[in-house]
Amino acid sequence: MPKSTKFEDALGELESLIENLESGDQSLEESLVQFERGMMLSKFCQQSLSEAEKKVKILMADKTGGDATLADFE
């Protein structure tokens, strides 16, 4: 996945792939290619979310001056 890929773009493509796969209009080979791409996009999105969570922990620790804590977004 290129570093320039944005989370929102990857998520949008993943949603589109899911719709295509659920329609069942393509061949098995095309479905497998789309499934593989979807798995890569899913992994990328999960990694992006994990990185964002780590940044939030750091920011919350800086804010409170204490240990890093996970807080809900408000």
SULTAKA-V688510 format. One record per backbone hydrogen bond with DSSP energy under -1.0 kcal/mol. CO is the residue of the C=O (numbers start at 0). NH is the residue of the N-H. E is the energy in kcal/mol with one decimal. If there is no record, write none. Layout:
# SULTAKA-V688510
<<CO | NH | E> <CO | NH | E>>
This chain:
# SULTAKA-V688510
<<1 | 4 | -1.8> <5 | 9 | -2.5> <6 | 10 | -2.8> <7 | 11 | -2.2> <8 | 12 | -2.4> <9 | 13 | -2.5> <10 | 14 | -2.4> <11 | 15 | -2.0> <12 | 16 | -2.5> <13 | 17 | -2.3> <14 | 18 | -2.0> <15 | 19 | -2.3> <16 | 20 | -2.8> <17 | 21 | -2.7> <18 | 22 | -1.5> <26 | 30 | -2.5> <27 | 31 | -2.4> <28 | 32 | -2.0> <29 | 33 | -2.5> <30 | 34 | -2.7> <31 | 35 | -2.5> <32 | 36 | -2.2> <33 | 37 | -2.5> <34 | 38 | -2.3> <35 | 39 | -1.9> <36 | 40 | -2.5> <37 | 41 | -2.6> <38 | 42 | -2.2> <39 | 43 | -2.3> <40 | 44 | -2.7> <41 | 45 | -2.4> <42 | 46 | -2.4> <43 | 47 | -2.4> <44 | 48 | -2.4> <45 | 49 | -2.2> <46 | 50 | -2.4> <47 | 51 | -2.1> <48 | 52 | -2.3> <49 | 53 | -2.1> <50 | 54 | -2.0> <51 | 55 | -2.2> <52 | 56 | -2.2> <53 | 57 | -2.2> <54 | 58 | -2.6> <55 | 59 | -2.7> <56 | 60 | -2.1> <57 | 61 | -2.3> <58 | 62 | -2.1> <59 | 63 | -1.9> <60 | 64 | -1.9>>
